Amino acid sequence: MASLSGRSEVQALRSQQIREVANAAIGRMDVLPFWFGESHRETAPEIRKAGAAALERGETFYAPTLGLATLREELAAYLSRLHGSISADRIAVTSSGVSSLMIALQSLVNPGDTVVAVTPVWPNLCEIPRILGATVHSMPLEFGREGWTLNLGRLIDAIRPGVAAVIINSPNNPTGWTITRREQEEILNRCRELGVWLITDDVYERVYFSGPCAPSFLDIADPLDRLVSCNSFSKAWRMTGWRVGWAAVPAALLESFGKLIEYNTSCAPGFVQAAAREALRSCEQDIDELVREIKANRDKLYARLGAVDRIELGMAPRGGMYAFFRVRRMSNSLAFCKDLVVNAGVGVAPGSAFGSEAPEFLRWCVAADPAKLEEGLDRFVKYLSRE
């Protein structure tokens, strides 16, 4: 008799450990949550007003599969300002950045293929290929006094004939590792040489502390390169609940993207796309303010935890909205985080949620209210001193 529990690939997926930790706080109003990757600030008023106005106009019908032409053109202009000329016929609007990544991998990866992923990383980037029946070869970042770094030679060696795709998230969730231009050039050249697809999760590219945008493969790639850049309005524009994203793809891939959008979600809602269009037009200053707050919070956390003997920080990350640090004498980060919620009222994410490389690490989202961050650090340090 066939199993009632579904496909073996789905049964084998990692559980979402951050949700497990959050569940330990159900019914608790005193817990300070730093577990999820989102700002404490609500979406900007201009964006909310644009979405509400579109609803008032009755924009509640199906939108074009690839996205409203006006939003695709606005996205092309936005990306061109950051990365050089990118035309609207390379842009697909999706119902979230997650959907963009799923559709990219559905477009390019077959059952039995090998995908290389730089880890530790947000679990979806490894689990989506597994859902599709692919094998994931992890390429771990290395942790030391300089923070998280890439062993470029090992990655280049792992990109070998027969590899279908390489997945890179930079700035990285959870580590904050940010790829350098030299690393990008060598990886892109290797992928060109072997005809390997490069799929990038660029959702944190604007949350960067050394300029307006982190280094992007879009800066150096040609329109015909096998590159898919996936992105989202969730982080930089504080639109996590709106569920809208996009992908920049070679023009020849757009038709396949459109077919898969149709079979996955049909389209992103039109009124949400109207809000996203307004985000691109009027919210650059909001992004600047968000990045300044995140950087100040990052510096505060590093100064405070850097004085704690049990904490190993490395250098502060150049991008992203997280601190990812080692707690000495902690081997089970999931159990630690659950106990931290119960006994200290502080919620952070376990390192084991992001792969087997970091069971002794914790991820702390620093896109937080500064006063609550201070209180959370007080509670956390006190908790460590009791252990």
The 8 nearest C-alpha neighbors of each residue, nearest first, counted from 0:
[[1, 2, 3, 4, 5, 6, 7, 10],
 [2, 0, 3, 5, 4, 6, 7, 10],
 [1, 3, 4, 5, 0, 6, 7, 10],
 [4, 2, 5, 1, 0, 6, 7, 10],
 [3, 5, 2, 6, 10, 7, 1, 9],
 [6, 4, 3, 2, 7, 10, 9, 8],
 [7, 5, 9, 8, 10, 4, 2, 11],
 [6, 8, 10, 9, 11, 5, 4, 12],
 [9, 7, 11, 6, 10, 130, 129, 12],
 [10, 8, 11, 12, 7, 6, 130, 5],
 [9, 11, 7, 8, 12, 6, 5, 4],
 [10, 12, 8, 9, 7, 13, 6, 129],
 [13, 11, 9, 10, 14, 126, 8, 129],
 [14, 12, 15, 11, 126, 122, 16, 352],
 [13, 15, 16, 12, 352, 19, 18, 17],
 [16, 14, 17, 18, 13, 19, 352, 122],
 [17, 15, 19, 18, 352, 14, 20, 333],
 [16, 18, 20, 19, 348, 15, 21, 34],
 [17, 19, 21, 16, 20, 15, 22, 14],
 [20, 18, 16, 22, 17, 21, 23, 15],
 [19, 21, 17, 23, 337, 18, 22, 16],
 [22, 20, 18, 23, 24, 19, 17, 25],
 [21, 23, 19, 24, 25, 20, 18, 17],
 [22, 24, 20, 21, 25, 337, 19, 340],
 [25, 23, 22, 27, 21, 26, 340, 30],
 [26, 24, 22, 27, 23, 21, 28, 30],
 [25, 27, 24, 28, 23, 22, 29, 30],
 [28, 26, 24, 25, 29, 30, 344, 23],
 [27, 29, 30, 26, 24, 25, 31, 344],
 [28, 30, 27, 344, 31, 345, 24, 26],
 [31, 29, 344, 345, 28, 32, 27, 346],
 [30, 32, 345, 346, 344, 375, 29, 33],
 [33, 31, 346, 34, 30, 345, 347, 35],
 [32, 34, 364, 347, 346, 363, 35, 31],
 [33, 35, 347, 348, 346, 32, 364, 363],
 [36, 34, 37, 33, 364, 17, 32, 348],
 [37, 35, 364, 34, 38, 320, 366, 33],
 [36, 38, 35, 234, 366, 39, 239, 237],
 [39, 37, 366, 40, 367, 237, 36, 234],
 [38, 40, 367, 368, 366, 37, 41, 237],
 [41, 39, 38, 42, 237, 368, 367, 43],
 [40, 42, 43, 237, 39, 38, 238, 44],
 [41, 43, 237, 238, 44, 40, 47, 46],
 [42, 44, 46, 45, 41, 47, 285, 237],
 [43, 45, 47, 46, 48, 42, 41, 49],
 [46, 44, 48, 47, 43, 49, 277, 278],
 [47, 45, 274, 49, 48, 44, 43, 278],
 [48, 46, 44, 50, 49, 45, 51, 43],
 [47, 49, 51, 45, 46, 50, 52, 44],
 [48, 50, 274, 52, 46, 47, 51, 45],
 [51, 49, 274, 53, 47, 270, 48, 52],
 [50, 52, 48, 54, 53, 49, 47, 55],
 [53, 51, 55, 49, 54, 50, 48, 56],
 [54, 52, 56, 270, 50, 55, 51, 58],
 [53, 55, 57, 51, 56, 52, 58, 270],
 [54, 56, 52, 57, 53, 51, 58, 50],
 [57, 55, 53, 54, 58, 52, 59, 51],
 [56, 58, 54, 55, 59, 53, 60, 270],
 [59, 57, 54, 53, 56, 270, 60, 269],
 [58, 60, 57, 269, 54, 270, 61, 268],
 [61, 59, 58, 62, 269, 268, 57, 270],
 [62, 60, 63, 266, 59, 268, 269, 265],
 [61, 63, 269, 266, 64, 60, 268, 67],
 [64, 62, 66, 65, 67, 266, 61, 68],
 [63, 65, 266, 66, 265, 257, 261, 62],
 [66, 64, 91, 92, 63, 257, 266, 67],
 [67, 65, 92, 63, 64, 68, 91, 71],
 [66, 68, 70, 69, 63, 71, 62, 65],
 [69, 67, 71, 70, 72, 66, 87, 63],
 [68, 70, 72, 67, 71, 73, 276, 66],
 [71, 69, 73, 67, 72, 276, 68, 74],
 [70, 72, 74, 68, 73, 87, 69, 90],
 [71, 73, 75, 69, 87, 70, 74, 68],
 [74, 72, 70, 76, 71, 75, 77, 69],
 [73, 75, 77, 71, 72, 76, 70, 78],
 [74, 76, 72, 87, 78, 86, 73, 77],
 [75, 77, 79, 73, 74, 78, 72, 80],
 [78, 76, 74, 80, 79, 75, 73, 81],
 [79, 77, 81, 75, 80, 76, 82, 74],
 [78, 80, 83, 84, 76, 82, 85, 81],
 [81, 79, 77, 78, 82, 83, 76, 84],
 [82, 80, 78, 79, 83, 77, 212, 218],
 [81, 83, 218, 79, 78, 217, 80, 84],
 [84, 82, 79, 80, 81, 85, 218, 78],
 [83, 85, 79, 86, 82, 78, 80, 75],
 [86, 84, 79, 75, 83, 78, 87, 89],
 [87, 85, 88, 75, 89, 84, 90, 72],
 [86, 88, 75, 72, 89, 90, 71, 85],
 [89, 87, 86, 90, 250, 253, 71, 91],
 [88, 90, 250, 248, 87, 247, 86, 249],
 [91, 89, 247, 87, 88, 246, 71, 248],
 [90, 92, 65, 246, 245, 66, 93, 247],
 [93, 91, 245, 66, 65, 244, 90, 246],
 [94, 92, 244, 245, 95, 99, 267, 243],
 [93, 95, 243, 267, 242, 98, 244, 266],
 [96, 94, 243, 244, 242, 98, 97, 93],
 [95, 97, 244, 231, 99, 230, 98, 100],
 [98, 96, 100, 95, 99, 101, 123, 94],
 [97, 99, 101, 95, 96, 100, 94, 102],
 [98, 100, 96, 102, 97, 101, 93, 229],
 [101, 99, 103, 97, 98, 102, 229, 104],
 [100, 102, 98, 104, 103, 99, 105, 97],
 [101, 103, 105, 99, 104, 100, 106, 98],
 [104, 102, 100, 106, 101, 105, 99, 107],
 [103, 105, 107, 106, 101, 108, 102, 100],
 [104, 106, 102, 103, 107, 108, 101, 131],
 [107, 105, 103, 104, 102, 108, 255, 256],
 [106, 108, 104, 105, 103, 109, 163, 196],
 [109, 107, 104, 105, 106, 112, 163, 110],
 [108, 110, 112, 111, 133, 107, 131, 132],
 [111, 109, 132, 133, 112, 131, 108, 134],
 [110, 112, 133, 132, 109, 134, 113, 108],
 [113, 111, 133, 109, 110, 163, 134, 108],
 [114, 112, 134, 162, 133, 163, 135, 111],
 [113, 115, 135, 164, 163, 165, 162, 136],
 [114, 116, 165, 136, 135, 137, 166, 164],
 [117, 115, 166, 137, 165, 138, 118, 167],
 [116, 118, 138, 167, 139, 137, 166, 119],
 [119, 117, 139, 120, 138, 140, 137, 116],
 [118, 120, 353, 354, 139, 356, 117, 140],
 [119, 121, 118, 353, 172, 122, 173, 171],
 [120, 122, 353, 123, 172, 124, 173, 119],
 [123, 121, 124, 353, 125, 120, 126, 352],
 [124, 122, 126, 125, 127, 121, 97, 120],
 [123, 125, 122, 126, 127, 121, 120, 166],
 [126, 124, 123, 122, 127, 128, 135, 129],
 [125, 127, 123, 129, 128, 124, 122, 130],
 [126, 128, 130, 129, 123, 125, 124, 101],
 [129, 127, 131, 133, 130, 126, 125, 132],
 [130, 128, 132, 126, 133, 131, 127, 134],
 [129, 131, 127, 128, 132, 8, 9, 126],
 [132, 130, 128, 129, 133, 110, 127, 109],
 [131, 133, 110, 129, 130, 111, 128, 8],
 [134, 132, 111, 112, 110, 129, 128, 131],
 [133, 135, 113, 112, 114, 129, 111, 136],
 [136, 134, 114, 115, 113, 137, 133, 125],
 [135, 137, 115, 114, 116, 138, 134, 113],
 [138, 136, 116, 115, 117, 139, 118, 135],
 [137, 139, 117, 118, 116, 154, 136, 140],
 [140, 138, 118, 117, 137, 119, 141, 356],
 [139, 141, 149, 148, 118, 147, 138, 142],
 [140, 142, 148, 147, 149, 139, 143, 150],
 [141, 143, 147, 146, 148, 140, 144, 145],
 [144, 142, 146, 145, 313, 147, 141, 148],
 [143, 145, 313, 146, 314, 142, 312, 147],
 [146, 144, 314, 143, 313, 147, 148, 142],
 [145, 147, 313, 314, 143, 144, 142, 148],
 [146, 148, 142, 141, 176, 140, 145, 143],
 [149, 147, 141, 140, 146, 142, 150, 176],
 [150, 148, 140, 151, 141, 147, 139, 178],
 [151, 149, 153, 152, 154, 148, 140, 141],
 [150, 152, 154, 149, 153, 155, 182, 186],
 [151, 153, 155, 154, 150, 156, 157, 149],
 [154, 152, 156, 151, 155, 150, 157, 138],
 [153, 155, 157, 151, 156, 152, 138, 158],
 [154, 156, 152, 158, 157, 153, 151, 186],
 [157, 155, 153, 154, 158, 152, 159, 151],
 [156, 158, 154, 155, 159, 153, 115, 138],
 [159, 157, 155, 156, 162, 154, 160, 115],
 [158, 160, 157, 162, 161, 156, 193, 155],
 [161, 159, 162, 193, 158, 195, 194, 163],
 [160, 162, 163, 159, 113, 112, 195, 193],
 [163, 161, 113, 160, 164, 159, 114, 158],
 [164, 162, 195, 114, 113, 112, 161, 196],
 [165, 163, 196, 114, 195, 197, 162, 115],
 [164, 166, 115, 197, 116, 114, 198, 196],
 [165, 167, 116, 198, 199, 197, 115, 164],
 [168, 166, 199, 117, 116, 200, 169, 198],
 [167, 169, 200, 171, 199, 170, 201, 166],
 [170, 168, 171, 177, 178, 201, 167, 176],
 [169, 171, 177, 175, 318, 319, 176, 203],
 [170, 172, 169, 175, 168, 176, 174, 173],
 [173, 171, 174, 120, 121, 175, 170, 319],
 [172, 174, 171, 175, 120, 323, 321, 362],
 [175, 173, 323, 176, 172, 171, 147, 322],
 [174, 176, 171, 316, 319, 170, 318, 173],
 [177, 175, 171, 174, 170, 147, 316, 169],
 [178, 176, 170, 169, 175, 317, 171, 318],
 [177, 179, 169, 182, 176, 180, 183, 214],
 [180, 178, 182, 181, 183, 177, 214, 184],
 [179, 181, 183, 182, 184, 214, 178, 215],
 [182, 180, 184, 183, 179, 185, 178, 186],
 [183, 181, 179, 185, 180, 184, 186, 178],
 [182, 184, 180, 186, 181, 185, 187, 179],
 [183, 185, 181, 187, 182, 186, 188, 180],
 [186, 184, 188, 182, 187, 183, 189, 181],
 [185, 187, 189, 183, 188, 184, 182, 190],
 [186, 188, 190, 184, 189, 185, 183, 191],
 [189, 187, 191, 185, 186, 190, 184, 192],
 [190, 188, 192, 186, 191, 187, 185, 193],
 [189, 191, 195, 187, 193, 192, 188, 194],
 [192, 190, 188, 194, 189, 193, 187, 195],
 [191, 193, 189, 190, 194, 188, 195, 187],
 [192, 194, 190, 195, 191, 160, 189, 159],
 [195, 193, 191, 190, 192, 196, 225, 163],
 [196, 194, 190, 164, 193, 163, 162, 197],
 [197, 195, 164, 225, 226, 163, 165, 198],
 [196, 198, 226, 165, 164, 225, 166, 227],
 [199, 197, 166, 227, 226, 165, 228, 196],
 [200, 198, 228, 167, 166, 168, 201, 229],
 [199, 201, 168, 229, 202, 230, 167, 228],
 [202, 200, 230, 204, 203, 199, 229, 169],
 [201, 203, 230, 231, 204, 200, 234, 229],
 [204, 202, 206, 205, 201, 319, 170, 234],
 [203, 205, 213, 201, 212, 206, 202, 170],
 [206, 204, 212, 207, 203, 235, 211, 213],
 [207, 205, 203, 319, 204, 318, 290, 235],
 [206, 208, 318, 205, 213, 209, 212, 317],
 [207, 209, 317, 318, 210, 206, 294, 290],
 [210, 208, 207, 317, 211, 213, 212, 318],
 [209, 211, 212, 208, 207, 213, 205, 206],
 [210, 212, 205, 207, 213, 209, 208, 206],
 [213, 211, 205, 204, 210, 207, 214, 206],
 [212, 214, 204, 207, 215, 205, 211, 210],
 [215, 213, 180, 212, 179, 178, 216, 218],
 [216, 214, 217, 218, 213, 82, 204, 219],
 [215, 217, 218, 219, 220, 183, 214, 187],
 [216, 218, 215, 220, 219, 82, 228, 83],
 [219, 217, 82, 216, 215, 220, 83, 214],
 [218, 220, 217, 216, 221, 184, 215, 82],
 [221, 219, 217, 216, 218, 224, 222, 226],
 [220, 222, 224, 223, 219, 217, 218, 226],
 [223, 221, 224, 249, 220, 250, 85, 248],
 [224, 222, 221, 249, 225, 250, 220, 226],
 [225, 223, 221, 226, 222, 220, 249, 191],
 [224, 226, 196, 197, 223, 227, 195, 249],
 [225, 227, 197, 224, 198, 196, 228, 248],
 [228, 226, 248, 198, 247, 229, 199, 197],
 [227, 229, 199, 247, 246, 198, 200, 226],
 [230, 228, 246, 200, 99, 201, 199, 245],
 [231, 229, 202, 201, 96, 245, 244, 246],
 [232, 230, 244, 96, 233, 202, 245, 95],
 [231, 233, 236, 244, 238, 234, 243, 235],
 [234, 232, 239, 238, 237, 231, 236, 235],
 [233, 235, 237, 236, 232, 37, 238, 239],
 [234, 236, 237, 286, 205, 233, 232, 206],
 [235, 237, 232, 238, 234, 233, 286, 278],
 [238, 236, 234, 42, 233, 235, 239, 38],
 [239, 237, 233, 241, 236, 240, 42, 232],
 [240, 238, 233, 241, 237, 242, 234, 37],
 [239, 241, 238, 242, 233, 237, 243, 42],
 [240, 242, 238, 239, 243, 271, 233, 95],
 [243, 241, 95, 94, 240, 239, 244, 233],
 [242, 244, 95, 94, 93, 241, 232, 231],
 [245, 243, 231, 95, 96, 93, 230, 232],
 [246, 244, 92, 93, 230, 91, 229, 231],
 [245, 247, 229, 91, 228, 90, 99, 230],
 [246, 248, 90, 228, 89, 227, 229, 91],
 [247, 249, 227, 89, 246, 250, 252, 226],
 [248, 250, 251, 252, 223, 89, 222, 253],
 [249, 251, 89, 253, 252, 88, 248, 222],
 [250, 252, 249, 253, 254, 248, 255, 89],
 [253, 251, 250, 249, 255, 254, 256, 248],
 [252, 254, 256, 250, 255, 251, 257, 89],
 [255, 253, 257, 256, 252, 258, 251, 250],
 [256, 254, 258, 257, 253, 252, 259, 106],
 [257, 255, 253, 259, 254, 258, 260, 252],
 [256, 258, 254, 260, 255, 259, 65, 64],
 [259, 257, 261, 255, 256, 260, 254, 262],
 [258, 260, 262, 261, 256, 257, 263, 102],
 [259, 261, 263, 257, 262, 258, 265, 264],
 [262, 260, 265, 258, 259, 263, 264, 64],
 [261, 263, 259, 260, 264, 265, 258, 257],
 [264, 262, 260, 261, 259, 265, 102, 98],
 [263, 265, 266, 260, 261, 262, 94, 267],
 [266, 264, 261, 260, 64, 262, 263, 267],
 [267, 265, 64, 264, 62, 268, 63, 260],
 [266, 268, 94, 93, 269, 243, 66, 62],
 [269, 267, 271, 270, 266, 272, 62, 61],
 [268, 270, 272, 271, 62, 58, 273, 267],
 [269, 271, 273, 53, 50, 272, 268, 58],
 [272, 270, 274, 268, 273, 269, 50, 275],
 [271, 273, 275, 269, 274, 270, 276, 268],
 [274, 272, 270, 276, 271, 275, 50, 49],
 [273, 275, 50, 46, 49, 271, 277, 272],
 [276, 274, 272, 278, 277, 273, 271, 279],
 [277, 275, 273, 279, 278, 274, 70, 272],
 [276, 278, 280, 274, 275, 279, 46, 281],
 [279, 277, 275, 282, 276, 280, 281, 46],
 [280, 278, 276, 277, 281, 282, 275, 73],
 [281, 279, 277, 278, 282, 276, 283, 73],
 [280, 282, 278, 279, 277, 283, 45, 284],
 [281, 283, 285, 278, 284, 279, 280, 286],
 [284, 282, 286, 285, 281, 287, 279, 280],
 [283, 285, 287, 286, 282, 288, 281, 289],
 [286, 284, 282, 288, 283, 287, 289, 236],
 [285, 287, 289, 283, 284, 288, 235, 290],
 [288, 286, 284, 290, 285, 289, 291, 283],
 [289, 287, 285, 291, 286, 290, 284, 292],
 [288, 290, 286, 292, 291, 287, 285, 293],
 [289, 291, 293, 287, 292, 288, 206, 294],
 [292, 290, 288, 294, 289, 293, 295, 287],
 [291, 293, 295, 289, 290, 294, 296, 288],
 [292, 294, 290, 296, 366, 295, 291, 365],
 [295, 293, 297, 291, 296, 292, 290, 298],
 [296, 294, 292, 298, 297, 293, 291, 299],
 [295, 297, 299, 293, 294, 298, 365, 300],
 [298, 296, 294, 300, 295, 299, 293, 365],
 [297, 299, 301, 295, 296, 300, 302, 294],
 [300, 298, 296, 302, 297, 301, 303, 295],
 [301, 299, 303, 297, 302, 298, 304, 296],
 [300, 302, 298, 304, 305, 303, 299, 297],
 [303, 301, 299, 305, 300, 304, 298, 306],
 [302, 304, 300, 301, 305, 306, 299, 307],
 [305, 303, 307, 306, 301, 302, 300, 310],
 [306, 304, 302, 301, 303, 307, 312, 310],
 [305, 307, 304, 303, 308, 302, 310, 301],
 [308, 306, 304, 305, 310, 309, 303, 380],
 [309, 307, 310, 306, 305, 311, 304, 327],
 [308, 310, 327, 326, 307, 311, 328, 383],
 [311, 309, 326, 308, 307, 325, 312, 327],
 [310, 312, 325, 324, 313, 326, 309, 327],
 [313, 311, 324, 310, 314, 325, 305, 146],
 [312, 314, 146, 144, 145, 143, 311, 315],
 [313, 315, 146, 145, 144, 316, 312, 147],
 [314, 316, 313, 317, 146, 301, 312, 297],
 [317, 315, 175, 318, 176, 314, 146, 174],
 [318, 316, 208, 207, 177, 175, 315, 176],
 [319, 317, 207, 170, 175, 316, 206, 208],
 [318, 320, 175, 206, 170, 203, 321, 207],
 [319, 321, 365, 366, 364, 293, 318, 206],
 [322, 320, 364, 363, 365, 319, 173, 323],
 [321, 323, 363, 362, 324, 364, 174, 297],
 [324, 322, 362, 174, 361, 173, 321, 363],
 [325, 323, 312, 360, 361, 311, 322, 326],
 [324, 326, 360, 311, 359, 310, 327, 361],
 [327, 325, 310, 309, 329, 359, 360, 311],
 [326, 328, 309, 329, 325, 310, 359, 311],
 [327, 329, 330, 326, 309, 359, 325, 331],
 [330, 328, 359, 327, 326, 331, 332, 335],
 [329, 331, 359, 358, 332, 328, 327, 335],
 [332, 330, 333, 334, 329, 358, 335, 359],
 [331, 333, 335, 349, 334, 358, 359, 336],
 [334, 332, 349, 336, 335, 331, 337, 351],
 [333, 335, 337, 336, 332, 331, 338, 349],
 [334, 336, 332, 338, 333, 337, 339, 331],
 [337, 335, 339, 333, 338, 334, 332, 349],
 [336, 338, 334, 340, 20, 339, 335, 23],
 [337, 339, 341, 335, 340, 336, 342, 334],
 [338, 340, 336, 343, 342, 337, 341, 345],
 [341, 339, 344, 345, 337, 338, 346, 343],
 [340, 342, 338, 339, 344, 343, 337, 23],
 [343, 341, 339, 340, 338, 344, 382, 345],
 [344, 342, 339, 345, 340, 341, 378, 382],
 [343, 345, 30, 340, 341, 342, 31, 29],
 [346, 344, 340, 31, 30, 343, 339, 375],
 [345, 347, 32, 33, 340, 34, 31, 344],
 [348, 346, 34, 33, 363, 362, 336, 345],
 [347, 349, 34, 362, 17, 361, 350, 363],
 [350, 348, 332, 361, 333, 351, 352, 336],
 [349, 351, 360, 361, 357, 358, 352, 353],
 [350, 352, 358, 353, 354, 349, 357, 355],
 [353, 351, 350, 16, 349, 354, 17, 15],
 [354, 352, 120, 351, 119, 122, 121, 350],
 [355, 353, 351, 356, 119, 352, 357, 120],
 [354, 356, 357, 351, 358, 353, 119, 352],
 [357, 355, 354, 119, 358, 139, 351, 118],
 [356, 358, 350, 360, 359, 355, 351, 354],
 [359, 357, 351, 350, 332, 360, 331, 330],
 [358, 360, 330, 329, 357, 332, 325, 326],
 [361, 359, 325, 350, 324, 357, 358, 326],
 [360, 362, 350, 349, 323, 324, 348, 325],
 [363, 361, 323, 348, 322, 347, 350, 349],
 [362, 364, 322, 347, 321, 33, 365, 34],
 [363, 365, 321, 33, 366, 320, 36, 34],
 [364, 366, 367, 321, 320, 296, 293, 297],
 [367, 365, 38, 293, 364, 320, 39, 37],
 [368, 366, 365, 39, 369, 38, 372, 364],
 [367, 369, 371, 370, 372, 39, 366, 40],
 [370, 368, 372, 371, 367, 373, 296, 292],
 [371, 369, 373, 372, 368, 374, 367, 375],
 [372, 370, 374, 368, 373, 369, 375, 31],
 [371, 373, 369, 375, 370, 374, 368, 376],
 [374, 372, 370, 376, 371, 375, 377, 369],
 [373, 375, 371, 377, 376, 372, 378, 370],
 [376, 374, 372, 378, 377, 373, 371, 379],
 [375, 377, 379, 373, 378, 374, 380, 372],
 [378, 376, 374, 375, 380, 379, 381, 373],
 [379, 377, 381, 375, 376, 380, 343, 382],
 [378, 380, 376, 382, 381, 377, 375, 383],
 [381, 379, 383, 382, 377, 378, 376, 384],
 [380, 382, 384, 378, 379, 383, 377, 385],
 [381, 383, 379, 385, 380, 384, 378, 343],
 [384, 382, 380, 386, 385, 381, 379, 309],
 [383, 385, 381, 382, 386, 380, 379, 307],
 [386, 384, 382, 383, 381, 380, 379, 343],
 [385, 383, 384, 382, 381, 328, 380, 329]]
